[in-house]
């Protein structure tokens, strides 16, 4: 898996704490973006030894706002991937986009398809213009619908839409209308929907607003109810709730993100990007500085790392696995949490038996699949406390 972080945005959403910068060189912007693409290409060349014998099967370009980059800059990055002997016929190639960048013409969408992009993740967040303005989003509801229709008209067959709930001032009625709109998009249902409860992240403008007394977090009961509305609406529409915040039509789970939750290795390129070596249990990350990244000739000087102790590795395995409907091996969870604790969680209904769909497909029957445990969907909302109860110590 390859992840490339694009650290550019036209404006900052009030809730976001991901590393990005606003490019302040509009008169020579394309030149600036091309310099960034060349830097990513150089980092890739220096780190190609970190790939396994098999070529990565997914590429995810996220940010920031990747759709700020012109197709020529993206093409430079893809050419570098090819030049380093990596097969670019990725099983899944995702690019995150902002609706406002999509509506400027079908040529941009075609250029993405020509590069091999076969999945688009579009940040919509809401179909209520008042909420969108409060978030400092660049688009309005009509723009989001128009962008989605254009993607479908251009033949994009795998679109993920991001939504957000649990916002002070977001009424249940407004949230219901957003869900209804998401499920009646021009061109058909989104293949994938990611829906997140608004969180107050350090470093975000929203965190400053809380400190200034300008925002109060939404009541827990409101968040719980809106999450239940989400689960019910998407279940009735035929979506599989395969991870706490993610829903997919049959066969449309996010392959790249699912690999994160299963603890697979991945290579992250770009300022602020993280990587993980699952064999050595080593996590590395690049310093979050675009200026340093563009100036670097040797990117090893920008990276920091940590080696996970066995206990840390166990904790991450539990935390990631129990976010998903596939859950975790029962034997593994008993080893980490203890049999008595696992049995108590089963008795309380906080865990239930699960069959891992991927494992089942490889066996003759579900009876021969390895026993697994998961958090029931009805208790996903309180998953943090359930997971905490399954951790050692």
C-alpha positions as CSV (number, residue, x, y, z in Angstrom):
1,X,0.0,0.0,0.0
2,X,1.2,3.5,-0.8
3,X,-0.2,6.7,0.7
4,X,0.8,10.1,-0.6
5,X,0.0,13.1,1.5
6,X,-0.8,16.3,-0.5
7,X,-0.3,19.2,1.9
8,X,-2.3,21.9,0.1
9,X,-5.7,23.4,0.7
10,X,-7.5,26.5,-0.6
11,X,-9.0,27.1,2.8
12,X,-9.1,25.4,6.2
13,X,-12.2,23.6,7.6
14,X,-12.7,24.6,11.2
15,X,-12.5,21.0,12.4
16,X,-9.4,19.8,10.6
17,X,-6.0,19.2,12.2
18,X,-4.4,17.4,9.2
19,X,-1.2,19.1,8.0
20,X,-1.7,21.4,5.0
21,X,-0.9,24.8,3.8
22,X,-2.5,27.4,1.6
23,X,-0.3,28.0,-1.5
24,X,0.4,31.7,-1.7
25,X,1.9,31.9,-5.2
26,X,-1.1,31.9,-7.6
27,X,1.0,33.5,-10.3
28,X,3.4,30.5,-10.4
29,X,1.2,27.9,-8.7
30,X,1.7,25.1,-11.3
31,X,5.5,25.5,-11.0
32,X,5.2,25.2,-7.2
33,X,3.0,22.1,-7.4
34,X,5.4,20.5,-9.9
35,X,8.3,21.1,-7.5
36,X,6.3,19.3,-4.9
37,X,5.6,16.4,-7.3
38,X,9.3,16.2,-8.1
39,X,10.1,16.0,-4.3
40,X,7.6,13.2,-3.9
41,X,9.2,11.4,-6.8
42,X,12.6,11.8,-5.2
43,X,11.4,10.5,-1.9
44,X,9.9,7.5,-3.6
45,X,13.2,6.7,-5.4
46,X,15.1,6.8,-2.1
47,X,12.6,4.6,-0.3
48,X,11.8,2.0,-3.0
49,X,13.8,-0.6,-1.0
50,X,11.0,-0.5,1.6
51,X,8.7,-2.3,-0.8
52,X,8.2,-6.0,-0.5
53,X,8.8,-8.3,-3.5
54,X,5.2,-7.8,-4.6
55,X,4.0,-4.5,-5.9
56,X,1.6,-2.6,-3.7
57,X,-2.1,-3.3,-4.6
58,X,-3.4,0.1,-3.5
59,X,-2.5,3.8,-3.9
60,X,-4.3,6.4,-1.9
61,X,-3.7,10.1,-2.5
62,X,-5.1,12.1,0.4
63,X,-4.5,15.4,2.2
64,X,-5.1,18.2,2.5
65,X,-6.9,18.6,-0.8
66,X,-5.3,16.5,-3.6
67,X,-7.7,17.9,-6.2
68,X,-5.9,21.3,-5.8
69,X,-3.0,19.7,-7.7
70,X,-3.2,20.0,-11.6
71,X,-3.3,16.6,-13.4
72,X,0.3,17.3,-14.7
73,X,1.7,17.1,-11.1
74,X,-0.2,13.9,-10.4
75,X,1.1,12.5,-13.7
76,X,4.7,13.3,-12.5
77,X,4.1,11.2,-9.4
78,X,2.6,8.3,-11.3
79,X,5.4,8.3,-13.8
80,X,7.9,8.1,-10.9
81,X,6.0,5.1,-9.5
82,X,6.3,3.4,-12.8
83,X,10.0,4.3,-13.2
84,X,10.7,2.6,-9.9
85,X,9.4,-0.7,-11.2
86,X,6.0,-0.6,-9.5
87,X,3.0,-2.0,-11.3
88,X,0.5,0.9,-11.5
89,X,-2.5,-1.3,-12.3
90,X,-3.6,-0.9,-8.7
91,X,-6.6,-2.9,-7.5
92,X,-7.7,0.3,-5.9
93,X,-6.4,3.8,-6.7
94,X,-8.2,6.5,-4.7
95,X,-7.9,10.3,-4.9
96,X,-9.6,12.6,-2.4
97,X,-11.4,15.5,-4.0
98,X,-13.3,18.6,-3.1
99,X,-16.6,19.1,-5.0
100,X,-15.6,22.7,-5.9
101,X,-12.6,21.4,-7.8
102,X,-14.6,18.8,-9.7
103,X,-17.3,21.1,-11.3
104,X,-14.8,23.0,-13.4
105,X,-15.0,20.5,-16.2
106,X,-15.1,16.9,-17.3
107,X,-11.6,17.0,-18.6
108,X,-10.2,17.0,-15.0
109,X,-12.2,13.8,-14.2
110,X,-11.1,12.2,-17.5
111,X,-7.5,13.1,-16.6
112,X,-7.8,11.2,-13.3
113,X,-9.2,8.2,-15.1
114,X,-6.4,8.3,-17.6
115,X,-3.9,8.2,-14.7
116,X,-5.6,5.0,-13.5
117,X,-7.7,6.4,-10.7
118,X,-10.6,4.0,-10.1
119,X,-12.1,5.4,-6.8
120,X,-12.9,8.9,-5.7
121,X,-13.4,10.0,-2.1
122,X,-15.4,13.3,-2.1
123,X,-15.7,15.4,1.0
124,X,-19.3,16.5,1.2
125,X,-19.9,16.6,5.0
126,X,-23.4,18.1,4.8
127,X,-26.1,19.0,2.3
128,X,-27.1,22.0,4.5
129,X,-25.6,25.3,3.3
130,X,-25.7,26.8,6.8
131,X,-23.7,23.9,8.2
132,X,-21.3,24.1,5.3
133,X,-20.6,27.8,5.7
134,X,-20.0,27.2,9.4
135,X,-17.5,24.5,8.6
136,X,-15.8,26.9,6.2
137,X,-16.2,24.5,3.3
138,X,-15.6,25.8,-0.2
139,X,-18.7,24.3,-1.7
140,X,-22.5,24.4,-1.2
141,X,-25.0,21.6,-1.4
142,X,-25.8,22.1,-5.1
143,X,-22.1,22.1,-6.0
144,X,-21.7,18.7,-4.2
145,X,-24.7,17.2,-6.1
146,X,-23.4,18.6,-9.4
147,X,-19.9,17.3,-8.8
148,X,-21.2,13.8,-7.9
149,X,-23.4,13.8,-11.1
150,X,-20.4,14.8,-13.2
151,X,-18.3,12.0,-11.7
152,X,-21.0,9.5,-12.5
153,X,-21.5,10.9,-16.1
154,X,-17.8,10.5,-16.7
155,X,-18.0,6.8,-15.7
156,X,-16.5,6.8,-12.2
157,X,-17.9,3.6,-10.8
158,X,-16.7,3.8,-7.2
159,X,-17.4,7.0,-5.2
160,X,-17.1,7.4,-1.5
161,X,-18.9,10.4,0.1
162,X,-17.9,11.8,3.5
163,X,-20.6,13.0,5.9
164,X,-20.5,14.5,9.4
165,X,-22.9,14.4,12.4
166,X,-22.9,15.3,16.1
167,X,-22.5,19.0,15.5
168,X,-24.0,21.6,17.9
169,X,-26.9,23.2,16.0
170,X,-27.4,20.2,13.6
171,X,-31.0,19.2,14.2
172,X,-32.2,15.6,13.7
173,X,-34.4,16.9,10.9
174,X,-31.4,18.5,9.1
175,X,-29.4,15.4,9.5
176,X,-32.3,13.3,8.2
177,X,-32.4,15.5,5.1
178,X,-28.7,15.1,4.6
179,X,-29.0,11.3,4.8
180,X,-31.9,11.4,2.4
181,X,-30.0,13.5,-0.1
182,X,-26.9,11.2,0.1
183,X,-29.2,8.3,-0.8
184,X,-30.9,10.0,-3.7
185,X,-27.8,11.4,-5.5
186,X,-28.1,11.9,-9.3
187,X,-26.5,8.9,-10.9
188,X,-27.4,6.4,-8.1
189,X,-26.2,5.5,-4.7
190,X,-22.6,6.2,-3.6
191,X,-20.8,2.9,-3.5
192,X,-19.3,3.9,-0.1
193,X,-20.2,6.4,2.7
194,X,-17.9,7.4,5.5
195,X,-19.7,9.3,8.3
196,X,-17.9,10.8,11.3
197,X,-19.0,12.4,14.5
198,X,-17.5,15.9,14.8
199,X,-14.5,15.8,17.1
200,X,-12.5,18.7,18.6
201,X,-8.9,18.2,17.6
202,X,-5.9,20.1,19.0
203,X,-4.6,22.5,16.5
204,X,-7.9,23.0,14.7
205,X,-9.9,26.3,14.6
206,X,-12.7,24.5,16.3
207,X,-10.5,23.8,19.3
208,X,-9.7,27.5,19.5
209,X,-13.5,28.3,19.4
210,X,-14.1,26.0,22.3
211,X,-11.3,27.7,24.3
212,X,-12.9,31.1,23.4
213,X,-16.3,30.0,24.5
214,X,-17.7,30.2,21.0
215,X,-18.6,26.5,20.6
216,X,-20.0,23.9,22.9
217,X,-19.7,20.2,22.0
218,X,-23.0,18.5,20.9
219,X,-24.7,16.6,23.8
220,X,-23.9,12.9,23.9
221,X,-27.5,11.9,23.5
222,X,-27.8,13.9,20.2
223,X,-24.7,12.2,18.9
224,X,-25.9,8.8,19.8
225,X,-29.3,9.4,18.2
226,X,-27.9,10.8,15.0
227,X,-25.5,7.8,14.8
228,X,-28.5,5.5,15.2
229,X,-30.3,7.4,12.4
230,X,-27.3,6.9,10.2
231,X,-27.0,3.2,10.8
232,X,-30.7,2.6,10.3
233,X,-30.9,4.7,7.0
234,X,-27.9,3.0,5.4
235,X,-28.9,-0.5,6.5
236,X,-32.3,0.0,4.8
237,X,-30.5,1.3,1.7
238,X,-28.5,-2.0,1.5
239,X,-25.1,-0.9,2.9
240,X,-22.8,-3.1,4.9
241,X,-21.6,-1.5,8.1
242,X,-18.1,-2.9,8.0
243,X,-16.3,-0.4,10.3
244,X,-17.5,2.0,12.9
245,X,-17.6,5.0,10.6
246,X,-17.7,3.2,7.2
247,X,-20.5,1.7,5.1
248,X,-20.2,0.0,1.7
249,X,-22.5,-1.5,-0.9
250,X,-21.7,-5.2,-1.4
251,X,-18.2,-5.7,-2.7
252,X,-17.3,-2.0,-2.3
253,X,-15.4,-2.0,1.0
254,X,-12.4,0.4,0.9
255,X,-9.4,-2.0,0.3
256,X,-6.8,0.5,1.3
257,X,-8.4,1.5,4.6
258,X,-9.3,-2.1,5.4
259,X,-5.6,-2.9,5.2
260,X,-4.9,-0.2,7.8
261,X,-7.4,-1.8,10.2
262,X,-5.9,-5.3,9.6
263,X,-2.4,-4.0,10.5
264,X,-0.8,-4.3,7.1
265,X,2.4,-2.5,6.0
266,X,2.1,0.7,4.2
267,X,4.5,3.4,2.8
268,X,3.6,7.0,3.3
269,X,5.2,9.8,1.2
270,X,5.0,13.5,1.6
271,X,5.3,15.9,4.5
272,X,3.6,14.6,7.6
273,X,2.9,11.2,6.1
274,X,3.2,8.0,8.2
275,X,4.5,4.6,7.3
276,X,4.4,1.2,9.0
277,X,6.5,-2.0,8.7
278,X,4.3,-4.8,10.0
279,X,7.1,-7.3,10.0
280,X,9.4,-5.2,12.1
281,X,6.7,-3.4,14.0
282,X,8.3,-0.1,13.1
283,X,6.3,3.1,12.5
284,X,8.0,6.1,10.8
285,X,6.7,9.5,9.9
286,X,8.0,12.6,8.0
287,X,8.3,15.9,9.7
288,X,5.2,18.0,8.9
289,X,7.0,20.9,7.1
290,X,6.5,21.6,3.4
291,X,9.4,24.0,3.4
292,X,11.8,21.3,4.8
293,X,10.3,18.7,2.4
294,X,10.9,20.8,-0.7
295,X,14.4,21.7,0.4
296,X,15.4,18.1,1.3
297,X,17.9,16.2,-0.9
298,X,18.0,13.3,1.5
299,X,14.6,12.6,3.1
300,X,15.9,10.3,5.8
301,X,16.8,13.4,7.8
302,X,13.1,14.3,7.9
303,X,11.9,11.0,9.3
304,X,11.3,10.0,12.9
305,X,10.5,6.5,14.0
306,X,9.4,4.2,16.8
307,X,9.5,0.5,17.3
308,X,6.4,-0.9,18.9
309,X,6.9,-3.1,22.0
310,X,4.9,-6.4,22.0
311,X,2.4,-4.8,24.4
312,X,1.9,-1.8,22.1
313,X,1.5,-4.0,19.1
314,X,-1.2,-6.0,21.0
315,X,-3.1,-2.9,22.0
316,X,-3.1,-1.6,18.4
317,X,-4.3,-4.9,17.1
318,X,-7.3,-4.9,19.5
319,X,-8.1,-1.2,18.9
320,X,-8.0,-1.6,15.1
321,X,-9.6,-5.0,14.7
322,X,-12.6,-4.2,17.0
323,X,-13.5,-1.2,14.9
324,X,-14.5,-3.6,12.2
325,X,-17.4,-6.0,11.6
326,X,-14.9,-8.8,11.0
327,X,-13.5,-8.3,14.5
328,X,-10.6,-10.2,15.9
329,X,-9.6,-13.8,16.4
330,X,-11.2,-15.1,19.6
331,X,-7.9,-16.9,20.6
332,X,-5.9,-13.7,20.0
333,X,-8.3,-11.6,22.1
334,X,-8.2,-14.1,24.9
335,X,-4.4,-14.1,24.8
336,X,-4.3,-10.3,25.1
337,X,-7.3,-9.5,27.4
338,X,-7.6,-12.8,29.3
339,X,-10.2,-15.5,29.0
340,X,-12.2,-14.3,32.0
341,X,-12.5,-10.7,30.6
342,X,-13.5,-11.9,27.2
343,X,-16.2,-14.2,28.7
344,X,-17.5,-11.3,30.8
345,X,-17.7,-9.1,27.7
346,X,-19.6,-11.8,25.9
347,X,-22.0,-12.2,28.9
348,X,-22.7,-8.4,28.9
349,X,-23.4,-8.5,25.2
350,X,-20.5,-6.1,24.4
351,X,-18.9,-8.8,22.2
352,X,-20.5,-11.4,19.9
353,X,-19.4,-14.2,17.6
354,X,-18.4,-13.1,14.1
355,X,-17.5,-14.7,10.9
356,X,-14.7,-13.0,9.0
357,X,-16.0,-12.7,5.4
358,X,-12.5,-12.8,3.9
359,X,-11.6,-15.9,5.8
360,X,-14.9,-17.6,5.0
361,X,-14.3,-17.1,1.3
362,X,-11.2,-19.2,1.6
363,X,-12.8,-22.1,3.4
364,X,-15.3,-24.7,2.4
365,X,-17.8,-23.5,5.0
366,X,-18.2,-20.9,7.7
367,X,-18.0,-23.7,10.3
368,X,-14.3,-24.2,9.5
369,X,-13.4,-20.5,9.7
370,X,-11.4,-19.4,12.7
371,X,-13.7,-18.2,15.5
372,X,-13.8,-14.4,15.7
373,X,-15.3,-11.9,18.0
374,X,-16.6,-8.4,17.3
375,X,-18.6,-5.6,18.8
376,X,-22.3,-5.7,17.9
377,X,-23.3,-2.9,15.6
378,X,-25.9,-1.8,18.2
379,X,-22.9,-1.0,20.5
380,X,-20.6,0.6,18.0
381,X,-21.4,4.0,19.4
382,X,-19.8,3.0,22.8
383,X,-16.9,1.1,21.1
384,X,-14.3,3.2,22.8
385,X,-15.2,2.0,26.3
386,X,-15.7,-1.6,25.1
387,X,-12.3,-1.6,23.5
388,X,-10.7,-0.1,26.6
389,X,-12.2,-3.0,28.6
390,X,-10.4,-5.4,26.3
391,X,-6.9,-3.9,26.6
392,X,-4.3,-5.3,29.0
393,X,-3.5,-3.4,32.2
